C-alpha cells in the first residue's frame, strides 16, 4: 500500500526532532570532556561550532524550501549532482552513521540501566527491547512519534537546565564546589582546536528536513525549528557545562568515560548520578526515535525514486514507511547482537561515520551553490542570506574539522581508514545501482521541475506553490 505522507507536525514537534537527535549520550560525553579539557574557554569552541552548524541549517532550509520532500538531502542532490551523489550523501552520511552510532546509543542505554538501576540484568536485553519498542512506535505513524519526541525532548532539556541552574546557584546542591579559581581560557588560541569536539554537540538539526512533507507550514517551521534547536542546545549545554566545572575537577571530567554522570554526582551526590542516569537513557531513546523516524523517510524517498527496492517506498494504513522503519531497526538489532557496540573500537567507528556525515554537509552546501546557478528564477521561500557567504565559510570549516578529527595521530589514521571503507562501499553500490538498475548516467541530473511535478499531489502549501513559481 502506497499512501501520501500527511501534514500533522507543528513547530514544537519539529523542534523536538532537531533537539532530540542532537542531545544524545555521546553528545553529553563530548560536552563534559570538552569543558574538562579546555575549561570555561570551551564555550568559544562551542560558539564556532554553533556558527558552522548554523551555516548547515541555512543551506538545508533553502534546499528544503525548494524541494519540501521526505527524502531530505537525496532529493536536494538529484537536480544538482544527480542520483549517484544523492545516494552517496544519504547512505554514507546517514544510513551507515546510524547503523554504528545508533547501535552504540542503544548499547549505552542498556549499560547505564544495568549500572544505575538493575545490576543483575543483561544490558543487551534492555537495548534490544528499546529498539523493538521504538520500531513499533514509528510503525504506528508520525503522530505517535511526535508525541513521544516532544515529551522526551522536554524532559531532556528541562533536566539539563535544572541541573545547570542548581550547580551554578548552589540552591539545592549537596556537593561542595571545587576550591580553585579557573582561568577563563587557559588554552589561548589553542581552544579552537577543540572545535571538532564541540561540533558534535550540534550535528543533526537538519533531521527536521526529511519531515518536510509532514510538517505544517514547512516554509516557516523548517528553518525556524533548526535555528531554535541550535539556540536551545547551546543554552542548555552551556548551563550544565559551567555547573560541571564548578563542582568537578577538570582532570576528572576530561578523562572520564561518563563525565556528565560524574558532574551530576558532584553536584547532587547519588541523587545526581541517578538523575543523570535517567537523562542518559532518555537521550538515547530520543536519539534512536529520531534516527528511526527521519532516516526511514530518506530510505522511503529513495524507494520512490528507484534508488532502492520499491518496497521501501510503501506506507501502511498509519501513513508510516513501515518497510524502511523495519530495515533500520533490523540493522540496529544485528549490530547489537554481533557485539560491535560493546567493543573498544566503537568510538573509532562513530567518528568515521561522523566524517562521512561531514561529507554530506559539504554536498549540501555545494547543492545550494549549484542550484542558485542552474535555477536562479525559482522562488525560494527561504534563502540563505549574504549570497554564498555561509556556504563558503561552511565548506571551509567542514574541511578543517575533517582534517582535525582527533589530536591522536593513531586514532586519526583509524578514523580515516574506516571512513574510506564506508565511502568506498557506498560509491561502488551507488554506481552499480544507478548504472545497471536505474540505467542512468552517473552524474545525470533530474530536472527540478520534474521533482516539483512529482510532489504535486502533496498539500497545497508546498508543492503547488513551488510549481507555480518555477521559471527556467
VONUDO-152701 format. One record per residue: residue number from 0; x, y, z of N, C-alpha, C in turn; residue in three letters. Coordinates in steps of 0.1 Angstrom, whole numbers. Layout:
BEGIN
 pos    nu    nv    nw   cau   cav   caw    cu    cv    cw code
 NUM     X     Y     Z     X     Y     Z     X     Y     Z  ALA
...
***
This chain:
BEGIN
 pos    nu    nv    nw   cau   cav   caw    cu    cv    cw code
   0     9   -12     0     0     0     0     9    12     0  UNK
   1     7    21   -10    14    34   -10     5    46    -8  UNK
   2     8    53     2    -1    65     6     8    77     7  UNK
   3     1    88     6     7   101     7    10   104    22  UNK
   4    22   109    25    25   114    38    17   126    41  UNK
   5    12   128    53     3   139    56     9   149    66  UNK
   6     5   161    65    10   172    74     3   171    88  UNK
   7    11   167    98     5   165   111    13   171   122  UNK
   8    26   176   119    35   180   129    35   196   130  UNK
   9    35   201   142    36   215   144    50   219   147  UNK
  10    52   232   150    66   237   152    73   230   163  UNK
  11    67   228   175    74   222   186    77   207   183  UNK
  12    69   200   175    73   187   171    86   187   163  UNK
  13    86   197   154    98   199   145   111   202   154  UNK
  14   109   211   163   120   215   172   124   203   180  UNK
  15   115   195   185   118   183   193   126   173   184  UNK
  16   123   173   171   131   164   162   145   169   161  UNK
  17   147   182   159   161   188   159   169   186   171  UNK
  18   162   189   183   169   188   196   171   174   199  UNK
  19   161   165   196   162   151   201   173   143   195  UNK
  20   176   146   182   187   139   176   201   143   181  UNK
  21   202   156   185   215   162   189   218   158   204  UNK
  22   208   159   212   211   156   227   211   141   229  UNK
  23   223   136   226   225   121   227   234   118   239  UNK
  24   236   105   242   245   101   252   260   105   248  UNK
  25   263   103   236   277   107   231   279   122   232  UNK
  26   268   130   229   270   144   230   272   149   244  UNK
  27   265   142   254   267   146   268   281   143   272  UNK
  28   287   132   267   301   128   270   310   139   264  UNK
  29   308   143   251   316   153   245   316   166   252  UNK
  30   304   170   257   303   182   265   311   182   277  UNK
  31   310   171   285   318   170   297   333   170   295  UNK
  32   337   162   285   352   161   282   357   174   276  UNK
  33   349   181   268   353   194   263   356   204   273  UNK
  34   346   206   283   349   215   294   360   211   303  UNK
  35   362   197   304   372   192   312   386   195   306  UNK
  36   387   194   293   400   196   286   403   211   284  UNK
  37   393   219   281   396   233   278   391   243   288  UNK
  38   384   238   299   380   248   309   368   256   304  UNK
  39   366   268   311   355   276   306   356   281   292  UNK
  40   368   282   287   371   286   273   364   277   263  UNK
  41   360   265   267   354   256   257   341   263   251  UNK
  42   336   272   258   324   279   252   328   286   239  UNK
  43   340   290   237   345   297   225   344   287   213  UNK
  44   349   275   216   348   264   206   334   261   203  UNK
  45   325   261   213   311   258   211   305   269   202  UNK
  46   310   282   204   304   293   195   308   291   181  UNK
  47   320   287   178   324   284   164   317   272   158  UNK
  48   315   262   166   308   250   162   293   254   159  UNK
  49   287   262   168   273   266   165   272   274   152  UNK
  50   282   283   149   282   290   137   282   281   125  UNK
  51   291   271   125   293   261   114   280   254   112  UNK
  52   273   250   123   260   243   121   249   252   117  UNK
  53   250   265   120   241   275   115   242   276   100  UNK
  54   254   276    95   256   275    81   249   264    74  UNK
  55   251   252    81   244   240    76   229   241    76  UNK
  56   224   247    87   209   249    88   204   258    77  UNK
  57   212   269    74   208   278    63   207   271    50  UNK
  58   217   263    47   217   255    34   206   245    33  UNK
  59   204   238    44   193   228    44   179   235    43  UNK
  60   178   246    50   165   253    49   162   258    35  UNK
  61   172   263    28   170   268    15   166   256     6  UNK
  62   174   246     7   171   234    -2   157   228     1  UNK
  63   153   228    14   140   223    17   129   232    12  UNK
  64   132   245    12   122   254     7   119   252    -8  UNK
  65   129   248   -15   128   245   -30   121   232   -32  UNK
  66   125   221   -25   120   208   -26   116   202   -13  UNK
  67   104   205    -8    99   201     5    95   186     5  UNK
  68   105   177     4   103   163     2   108   155    14  UNK
  69   103   143    16   107   134    27   121   129    25  UNK
  70   126   130    13   140   125    10   151   133    16  UNK
  71   148   145    20   159   153    25   171   155    15  UNK
  72   183   153    19   195   155    11   194   148    -2  UNK
  73   188   136    -3   187   129   -15   180   137   -26  UNK
  74   168   142   -23   161   150   -33   168   163   -36  UNK
  75   174   169   -26   181   181   -28   193   180   -38  UNK
  76   199   168   -38   210   165   -47   207   161   -61  UNK
  77   195   155   -63   191   150   -76   192   160   -87  UNK
  78   187   172   -85   188   182   -96   201   189   -97  UNK
  79   209   188   -87   222   195   -86   234   186   -91  UNK
  80   234   174   -85   246   165   -88   241   151   -93  UNK
  81   228   148   -93   223   135   -98   221   125   -87  UNK
  82   215   113   -91   211   103   -82   223    96   -75  UNK
  83   234    95   -82   246    88   -77   251    96   -64  UNK
  84   253   109   -65   257   117   -54   246   117   -43  UNK
  85   234   117   -47   223   117   -38   223   104   -29  UNK
  86   226    93   -35   227    80   -28   239    80   -19  UNK
  87   250    85   -24   263    86   -16   260    95    -3  UNK
  88   253   106    -5   251   115     6   242   109    17  UNK
  89   231   101    12   222    95    22   228    83    29  UNK
  90   234    74    20   238    61    26   251    63    35  UNK
  91   261    70    30   273    72    38   271    82    49  UNK
  92   263    93    47   262   103    57   251   100    67  UNK
  93   242    91    64   231    89    74   229    74    77  UNK
  94   227    66    67   224    52    70   235    45    77  UNK
  95   248    46    72   259    40    78   262    46    91  UNK
  96   261    59    92   263    66   105   254    61   115  UNK
  97   241    59   111   231    55   120   233    40   125  UNK
  98   238    32   116   240    18   120   250    17   131  UNK
  99   260    25   131   271    24   141   267    33   153  UNK
 100   264    46   150   261    55   162   248    51   169  UNK
 101   238    47   161   225    43   167   226    31   175  UNK
 102   234    21   170   236     9   178   244    11   190  UNK
 103   253    20   189   261    24   201   253    31   212  UNK
 104   244    40   207   235    46   216   226    36   224  UNK
 105   221    26   216   212    16   222   220     8   232  UNK
 106   233     5   229   242    -2   238   244     5   251  UNK
 107   246    19   250   249    27   261   237    27   271  UNK
 108   225    28   265   213    28   273   212    15   282  UNK
 109   215     4   276   215    -9   283   225    -9   294  UNK
 110   237    -5   292   247    -5   302   244     5   313  UNK
 111   239    17   310   236    27   320   224    21   329  UNK
 112   214    15   323   203     9   330   208    -1   340  UNK
 113   217   -10   335   222   -20   344   230   -14   356  UNK
 114   239    -5   352   248     1   363   240     9   373  UNK
 115   230    16   369   223    26   378   211    19   385  UNK
 116   204    11   377   191     6   382   190    -9   385  UNK
 117   196   -17   377   195   -32   378   208   -39   375  UNK
 118   216   -40   386   230   -45   384   230   -60   378  UNK
 119   219   -67   381   220   -81   377   215   -84   363  UNK
 120   210   -74   356   203   -77   343   214   -76   331  UNK
 121   211   -84   321   219   -83   309   216   -71   301  UNK
 122   225   -61   299   222   -49   292   217   -51   278  UNK
 123   221   -62   271   217   -65   258   201   -66   257  UNK
 124   195   -72   268   181   -73   268   174   -60   268  UNK
 125   179   -50   275   173   -37   276   175   -30   262  UNK
 126   187   -31   256   190   -25   243   181   -30   232  UNK
 127   179   -43   232   171   -49   221   156   -45   223  UNK
 128   152   -46   236   138   -42   239   135   -27   235  UNK
 129   145   -19   237   143    -5   234   141    -3   219  UNK
 130   150    -9   211   149    -8   196   136   -13   191  UNK
 131   132   -25   196   119   -31   192   107   -22   195  UNK
 132   107   -16   207    96    -7   212    96     5   203  UNK
 133   107    11   200   107    23   192   104    20   178  UNK
 134   107     8   173   103     4   160    88     4   159  UNK
 135    81    -2   169    67    -3   169    61    11   170  UNK
 136    67    20   178    62    34   179    62    40   165  UNK
 137    72    39   157    73    45   144    65    39   134  UNK
 138    62    25   135    53    19   126    39    24   127  UNK
 139    36    28   139    22    34   142    20    48   137  UNK
 140    30    54   131    28    67   124    35    78   131  UNK
 141    35    90   124    43   101   128    36   108   140  UNK
 142    23   107   142    17   114   153    21   108   167  UNK
 143    22    94   167    27    88   179    42    92   181  UNK
 144    50    92   170    64    96   171    65   110   177  UNK
 145    57   119   172    59   133   176    55   135   191  UNK
 146    44   128   195    40   129   209    52   124   219  UNK
 147    57   112   215    68   107   223    80   116   223  UNK
 148    83   122   211    95   130   209    94   143   217  UNK
 149    82   149   217    80   162   225    82   159   240  UNK
 150    77   149   245    78   145   259    93   143   262  UNK
 151   100   135   254   114   132   257   122   144   257  UNK
 152   121   152   246   129   164   245   127   174   256  UNK
 153   114   176   260   111   185   271   118   180   284  UNK
 154   117   167   287   123   162   299   139   163   298  UNK
 155   144   161   287   159   162   285   164   176   287  UNK
 156   158   185   280   163   199   281   160   204   295  UNK
 157   148   202   301   145   206   314   155   201   325  UNK
 158   158   188   324   167   182   333   181   188   332  UNK
 159   186   190   320   199   196   318   200   210   323  UNK
 160   189   218   320   189   232   325   188   233   340  UNK
 161   179   224   346   177   225   361   190   221   368  UNK
 162   197   210   363   209   206   369   220   217   368  UNK
 163   220   224   357   229   235   355   226   247   364  UNK
 164   213   250   366   210   261   375   213   257   389  UNK
 165   210   245   393   214   241   407   229   242   409  UNK
 166   236   238   399   251   238   401   256   252   401  UNK
 167   251   261   393   256   275   392   252   283   404  UNK
 168   240   281   409   235   289   420   238   283   434  UNK
 169   240   270   434   242   263   446   229   260   454  UNK
 170   218   264   449   205   262   456   201   247   454  UNK
 171   200   240   465   196   226   465   208   217   462  UNK
 172   220   222   460   232   213   457   236   207   471  UNK
 173   241   195   470   246   188   482   261   186   481  UNK
 174   267   189   469   281   187   468   288   200   472  UNK
 175   302   200   472   310   211   475   318   216   463  UNK
 176   317   229   460   324   234   448   339   231   449  UNK
 177   345   230   438   360   227   437   367   240   442  UNK
 178   375   240   452   382   252   457   393   257   449  UNK
 179   390   261   436   400   266   427   394   278   419  UNK
 180   403   287   415   398   297   406   403   294   392  UNK
 181   394   292   383   398   288   369   400   300   360  UNK
 182   411   299   353   413   309   343   403   307   331  UNK
 183   398   317   326   387   315   316   392   307   304  UNK
 184   403   311   298   407   303   286   422   300   287  UNK
 185   426   290   295   440   287   296   447   282   284  UNK
 186   439   277   274   444   272   261   448   283   251  UNK
 187   444   295   254   447   306   244   440   303   231  UNK
 188   447   306   220   442   303   206   440   288   204  UNK
 189   447   280   212   445   266   210   432   261   213  UNK
 190   423   269   219   410   264   223   402   261   210  UNK
 191   405   267   199   398   265   187   401   251   181  UNK
 192   412   244   186   415   231   183   404   221   188  UNK
 193   396   226   197   385   218   203   372   219   195  UNK
 194   373   226   184   360   228   176   355   215   171  UNK
 195   364   206   167   360   193   162   352   185   172  UNK
 196   356   187   185   348   180   196   335   188   198  UNK
 197   335   201   198   323   209   200   313   207   190  UNK
 198   317   205   177   307   204   166   297   193   168  UNK
 199   302   182   175   292   171   177   281   174   187  UNK
 200   282   185   194   271   189   203   259   195   195  UNK
 201   261   198   182   251   204   174   247   196   161  UNK
 202   256   187   157   253   179   145   240   172   145  UNK
 203   232   174   134   219   166   133   207   174   132  UNK
 204   207   188   134   195   195   134   188   195   120  UNK
 205   195   191   110   189   190    96   180   179    95  UNK
 206   179   170   105   169   159   105   155   164   105  UNK
 207   153   177   107   140   183   105   135   182    91  UNK
 208   144   183    81   141   185    67   134   172    61  UNK
 209   138   160    65   131   148    59   117   147    64  UNK
 210   113   155    74    99   155    78    91   166    71  UNK
 211    97   172    61    90   184    55    76   181    49  UNK
 212    74   169    44    61   165    39    50   163    50  UNK
 213    55   163    63    46   160    74    46   172    84  UNK
 214    53   183    81    53   194    90    44   205    84  UNK
 215    35   210    93    26   221    89    35   234    86  UNK
 216    31   242    76    37   254    72    53   252    71  UNK
 217    57   243    63    71   239    62    80   251    58  UNK
 218    75   260    50    84   272    46    88   281    58  UNK
 219    80   280    68    83   288    80    89   279    91  UNK
 220    82   268    94    86   259   105    99   252   103  UNK
 221   103   248    91   115   241    89   128   249    93  UNK
 222   130   261    87   142   269    91   141   273   106  UNK
 223   129   277   110   127   282   124   130   271   134  UNK
 224   126   259   131   128   248   140   143   245   141  UNK
 225   151   245   130   165   243   131   173   254   139  UNK
 226   169   266   137   176   277   144   172   276   159  UNK
 227   160   274   162   156   273   176   163   261   183  UNK
 228   164   250   176   171   238   181   185   242   185  UNK
 229   193   249   176   207   252   179   208   261   191  UNK
 230   199   271   192   199   280   203   196   273   216  UNK
 231   186   265   216   182   258   228   193   249   233  UNK
 232   200   242   224   211   232   227   222   240   233  UNK
 233   226   252   227   237   260   232   234   264   246  UNK
 234   223   269   249   219   274   262   220   263   273  UNK
 235   213   252   270   213   241   279   227   235   282  UNK
 236   234   233   271   248   228   273   257   237   280  UNK
 237   256   250   278   264   260   285   261   260   300  UNK
 238   249   260   303   245   260   317   251   248   325  UNK
 239   249   236   318   254   224   325   269   223   325  UNK
 240   275   228   314   290   227   313   296   236   324  UNK
 241   292   248   326   297   257   336   294   252   350  UNK
 242   283   245   352   280   239   365   289   228   368  UNK
 243   292   220   357   301   208   359   315   212   364  UNK
 244   321   222   357   334   226   361   335   233   375  UNK
 245   323   238   380   323   244   393   324   234   404  UNK
 246   319   222   401   318   211   412   328   200   409  UNK
 247   332   197   397   341   186   394   354   191   389  UNK
 248   365   184   393   379   188   388   379   186   373  UNK
 249   387   195   366   388   194   351   394   181   347  UNK
 250   404   176   354   410   164   350   401   152   351  UNK
 251   392   152   361   382   141   362   372   141   350  UNK
 252   368   153   346   359   154   335   365   151   322  UNK
 253   378   155   320   385   153   308   388   138   305  UNK
 254   390   131   316   395   117   315   383   107   317  UNK
 255   372   111   322   361   101   324   354    97   312  UNK
 256   349    85   312   341    79   300   327    84   302  UNK
 257   323    89   314   309    94   316   310   107   324  UNK
 258   316   117   319   318   130   327   305   136   331  UNK
 259   295   135   323   282   141   327   276   135   340  UNK
 260   278   121   341   274   115   353   283   119   365  UNK
 261   296   120   363   305   125   373   301   139   378  UNK
 262   298   147   369   294   161   372   281   161   380  UNK
 263   271   154   376   258   154   383   260   148   397  UNK
 264   269   138   398   272   132   412   279   142   421  UNK
 265   288   150   415   295   160   423   285   171   427  UNK
 266   275   174   420   265   185   423   255   180   433  UNK
 267   249   168   431   238   163   439   241   149   445  UNK
 268   253   144   445   256   131   451   249   120   443  UNK
 269   245   110   451   238    98   445   226   102   437  UNK
 270   218   111   442   206   116   435   210   122   422  UNK
 271   221   129   421   225   135   408   229   124   398  UNK
 272   236   113   403   240   102   395   228    95   389  UNK
 273   218    92   398   206    86   393   198    94   383  UNK
 274   197   107   386   190   116   377   197   117   364  UNK
 275   210   118   363   217   118   351   217   105   344  UNK
 276   216    94   351   214    81   345   201    80   337  UNK
 277   190    86   343   177    87   337   178    96   324  UNK
 278   185   107   326   187   116   314   194   109   303  UNK
 279   205   102   306   212    94   296   203    85   288  UNK
 280   195    77   295   186    68   289   176    75   280  UNK
 281   171    86   285   161    94   278   168   100   265  UNK
 282   180   104   266   188   109   255   189    99   244  UNK
 283   192    87   249   194    76   239   181    73   232  UNK
 284   170    72   240   157    69   234   153    80   224  UNK
 285   155    93   228   152   104   219   160   103   206  UNK
 286   173   100   207   181    99   195   177    88   186  UNK
 287   175    76   192   171    64   184   157    67   178  UNK
 288   148    73   185   135    76   180   135    85   167  UNK
 289   144    95   168   145   104   157   153    98   145  UNK
 290   163    90   148   170    83   138   161    74   130  UNK
 291   154    66   137   145    56   130   135    64   122  UNK
 292   129    74   127   118    82   120   124    89   108  UNK
 293   134    97   110   139   106    99   146    98    88  UNK
 294   155    88    92   162    81    81   153    71    74  UNK
 295   143    66    81   134    58    74   127    65    63  UNK
 296   125    78    64   119    86    54   128    89    43  UNK
 297   141    90    46   151    91    35   151    79    26  UNK
 298   151    67    33   151    54    26   138    53    18  UNK
 299   127    58    24   114    58    17   114    65     4  UNK
 300   120    77     4   121    85    -8   130    79   -18  UNK
 301   140    72   -14   149    65   -24   141    53   -30  UNK
 302   133    47   -22   124    37   -28   115    42   -39  UNK
 303   109    54   -36   100    60   -46   108    64   -59  UNK
 304   120    69   -57   128    73   -69   135    62   -76  UNK
 305   134    50   -71   140    38   -78   155    37   -74  UNK
 306   159    44   -63   173    43   -59   175    31   -49  UNK
 307   164    25   -44   164    14   -36   152     5   -39  UNK
 308   152    -8   -35   140   -16   -38   127    -9   -35  UNK
 309   117   -11   -44   104    -4   -43    96    -6   -30  UNK
 310    99   -17   -23    92   -20   -11    94    -9    -1  UNK
 311   106    -2    -1   109     8     9   101    21     6  UNK
 312    94    22    -6    86    33    -9    72    32    -6  UNK
 313    68    22     2    55    19     6    52    24    20  UNK
 314    39    28    23    35    31    36    23    23    40  UNK
 315    21    22    54    10    14    59    -3    23    61  UNK
 316   -13    17    67   -25    25    69   -24    36    79  UNK
 317   -12    37    86   -10    48    96    -2    59    89  UNK
 318     2    57    76    10    66    69    24    65    72  UNK
 319    29    54    78    43    52    81    50    44    70  UNK
 320    62    48    67    70    40    57    75    27    65  UNK
 321    67    18    67    69     6    76    81    -2    72  UNK
 322    83    -4    59    94   -13    54   108    -6    58  UNK
 323   108     7    56   121    14    59   123    14    74  UNK
 324   113    16    82   114    15    97   119     1   101  UNK
 325   113    -9    95   118   -23    99   132   -25    95  UNK
 326   136   -20    83   150   -21    79   160   -15    89  UNK
 327   157    -2    94   166     5   103   166    -3   116  UNK
 328   155    -8   121   155   -15   134   163   -28   133  UNK
 329   161   -35   121   168   -48   119   183   -46   119  UNK
 330   188   -35   113   202   -32   113   207   -29   127  UNK
 331   200   -22   135   203   -20   149   205   -33   156  UNK
 332   195   -41   155   195   -54   162   207   -63   158  UNK
 333   210   -63   145   221   -71   140   234   -67   147  UNK
 334   236   -54   147   249   -48   152   250   -50   167  UNK
 335   238   -49   174   238   -52   188   242   -67   191  UNK
 336   236   -76   183   238   -90   186   252   -94   183  UNK
 337   259   -88   173   273   -92   170   283   -86   180  UNK
 338   278   -77   188   286   -72   199   295   -61   195  UNK
 339   294   -55   183   303   -45   179   302   -32   188  UNK
 340   289   -30   192   287   -17   200   294   -18   214  UNK
 341   298   -30   218   305   -31   231   320   -32   230  UNK
 342   325   -31   217   339   -33   215   346   -19   218  UNK
 343   359   -20   220   367    -8   223   369     1   210  UNK
 344   366    -4   198   367     3   186   355    11   182  UNK
 345   344    11   191   332    17   187   334    32   185  UNK
 346   342    39   193   344    53   192   350    56   178  UNK
 347   359    47   174   365    49   161   355    48   150  UNK
 348   346    38   151   335    37   141   326    49   141  UNK
 349   323    54   152   314    65   153   320    77   147  UNK
 350   333    80   150   340    92   144   341    90   129  UNK
 351   344    78   124   345    75   110   331    78   103  UNK
 352   321    74   110   307    77   105   305    92   104  UNK
 353   310    99   115   308   114   115   316   120   104  UNK
 354   327   115   101   335   120    89   326   120    77  UNK
 355   319   108    75   310   107    63   299   117    64  UNK
 356   294   119    76   283   129    78   288   143    73  UNK
 357   300   147    76   305   159    72   306   160    56  UNK
 358   309   149    50   309   148    35   295   152    30  UNK
 359   285   147    37   271   150    33   268   165    35  UNK
 360   273   171    46   271   185    48   278   193    37  UNK
 361   290   189    33   297   196    22   289   195     9  UNK
 362   283   184     6   274   182    -5   262   191    -5  UNK
 363   257   193     7   245   202     9   249   216     5  UNK
 364   260   221    10   265   235     7   267   236    -8  UNK
 365   273   226   -14   275   226   -28   262   226   -36  UNK
 366   252   219   -31   239   219   -38   233   233   -39  UNK
 367   234   240   -28   229   254   -28   236   262   -39  UNK
 368   249   262   -40   256   269   -50   252   265   -64  UNK
 369   251   252   -66   248   248   -80   234   251   -84  UNK
 370   224   250   -75   210   252   -78   208   267   -79  UNK
 371   215   276   -72   214   290   -74   218   294   -89  UNK
 372   228   287   -94   232   290  -108   223   283  -118  UNK
 373   219   271  -116   211   264  -126   196   269  -126  UNK
 374   191   273  -114   177   277  -114   176   290  -106  UNK
 375   181   301  -112   182   314  -104   168   320  -102  UNK
 376   158   316  -111   145   322  -110   134   314  -102  UNK
 377   138   303   -96   129   295   -88   127   303   -75  UNK
 378   115   305   -71   113   312   -59   116   303   -47  UNK
 379   124   309   -38   128   301   -26   121   308   -14  UNK
 380   113   300    -7   106   306     5   115   309    16  UNK
 381   127   303    16   138   307    25   151   308    17  UNK
 382   158   318    18   171   320    11   182   323    20  UNK
 383   193   315    20   204   318    28   209   332    26  UNK
 384   211   340    36   215   354    34   229   356    30  UNK
 385   232   368    25   246   373    21   252   364    10  UNK
 386   244   361     0   249   354   -12   254   340    -8  UNK
 387   266   337   -11   272   323    -8   281   324     4  UNK
 388   280   334    12   289   336    23   289   324    33  UNK
 389   277   320    37   276   309    47   279   296    41  UNK
 390   277   294    28   281   282    21   297   280    20  UNK
 391   303   291    17   318   291    15   324   289    29  UNK
 392   320   297    39   325   295    52   322   281    58  UNK
 393   310   276    55   307   263    59   316   252    53  UNK
 394   318   253    40   327   243    34   341   244    39  UNK
 395   346   256    41   360   257    47   361   251    61  UNK
 396   350   254    69   350   249    82   349   234    83  UNK
 397   341   228    74   340   214    73   353   207    70  UNK
 398   360   213    60   373   207    56   383   208    68  UNK
 399   382   219    76   391   220    88   388   209    98  UNK
 400   375   207   101   371   196   110   375   183   105  UNK
 401   373   180    92   376   167    86   391   164    87  UNK
 402   399   174    87   414   171    88   419   172   102  UNK
 403   410   175   111   414   176   125   404   168   134  UNK
 404   401   155   130   391   147   137   396   143   151  UNK
 405   409   142   153   414   138   166   428   143   168  UNK
 406   432   148   180   446   151   182   455   139   183  UNK
 407   449   127   184   457   115   185   460   110   171  UNK
 408   472   109   166   476   106   153   471    92   149  UNK
 409   473    82   159   470    68   156   455    67   154  UNK
 410   447    73   163   432    73   162   428    79   149  UNK
 411   434    90   146   430    97   133   432    89   121  UNK
 412   443    81   121   446    72   110   435    61   109  UNK
 413   431    56   121   420    46   121   407    52   116  UNK
 414   404    64   120   392    71   115   392    72   100  UNK
 415   403    76    95   403    78    80   402    65    73  UNK
 416   408    54    79   407    41    72   393    36    71  UNK
 417   386    37    82   372    32    82   363    42    74  UNK
 418   366    55    74   358    64    66   359    60    51  UNK
 419   372    57    46   374    53    32   366    40    29  UNK
 420   366    31    39   358    19    37   343    22    35  UNK
 421   338    30    44   324    34    43   321    41    30  UNK
 422   329    51    26   327    58    14   329    49     2  UNK
 423   339    41     2   342    32    -9   331    22   -12  UNK
 424   326    16    -2   315     6    -4   302    13    -9  UNK
 425   300    25    -4   288    33    -8   289    37   -22  UNK
 426   301    42   -26   303    46   -40   301    34   -50  UNK
 427   307    23   -46   305    11   -55   291     7   -57  UNK
 428   283     6   -45   269     3   -46   261    13   -54  UNK
 429   263    26   -51   256    36   -58   258    36   -73  UNK
 430   271    35   -77   275    35   -91   268    23   -98  UNK
 431   269    11   -92   263    -1   -99   248     0  -100  UNK
 432   242     5   -89   227     6   -89   222    16  -100  UNK
 433   229    28  -100   225    39  -110   227    34  -124  UNK
 434   238    27  -126   242    23  -140   234    12  -145  UNK
 435   232     1  -137   226   -11  -142   211   -13  -137  UNK
 436   207    -7  -127   193    -8  -122   184     4  -127  UNK
 437   189    16  -124   182    28  -128   185    31  -143  UNK
 438   196    25  -148   200    27  -162   202    42  -165  UNK
 439   208    50  -157   211    64  -159   226    66  -158  UNK
 440   230    78  -163   243    82  -162   247    85  -148  UNK
 441   260    83  -144   264    85  -130   261    99  -125  UNK
 442   263   109  -134   261   123  -129   249   129  -137  UNK
 443   240   121  -142   228   126  -149   218   132  -139  UNK
 444   216   145  -140   207   151  -130   192   150  -134  UNK
 445   184   152  -125   169   151  -127   164   166  -127  UNK
 446   157   170  -137   153   184  -138   144   188  -125  UNK
 447   146   200  -120   140   204  -108   124   204  -110  UNK
 448   120   208  -122   105   209  -124    99   195  -124  UNK
 449   107   185  -127   102   171  -126   100   167  -112  UNK
 450   109   171  -103   108   167   -89    96   175   -83  UNK
 451    94   187   -87    83   195   -82    70   189   -87  UNK
 452    69   185  -100    58   178  -105    54   166   -98  UNK
 453    64   158   -94    62   146   -86    56   149   -73  UNK
 454    59   161   -67    53   165   -54    40   171   -56  UNK
 455    34   172   -67    22   179   -70    10   174   -63  UNK
 456    11   161   -58     0   156   -50     1   159   -35  UNK
 457    11   166   -32    13   170   -18     4   181   -14  UNK
 458     3   184    -1    -6   195     3    -3   208    -4  UNK
 459   -13   217    -5   -13   229   -13    -2   238    -9  UNK
 460     2   239     4    11   249     9    26   246     5  UNK
 461    28   235    -2    42   232    -6    44   231   -21  UNK
 462    41   219   -26    44   216   -40    37   225   -50  UNK
 463    24   227   -49    17   235   -59    22   249   -59  UNK
 464    25   255   -48    31   269   -48    44   269   -55  UNK
 465    53   259   -52    66   259   -58    65   257   -73  UNK
 466    55   248   -77    54   245   -91    50   258   -99  UNK
 467    41   266   -93    37   279   -99    49   289  -101  UNK
 468    59   287   -91    70   297   -91    82   293  -100  UNK
 469    82   281  -106    93   277  -114    94   285  -127  UNK
 470   105   291  -130   107   298  -142   121   295  -147  UNK
 471   122   287  -157   135   282  -162   138   287  -176  UNK
***
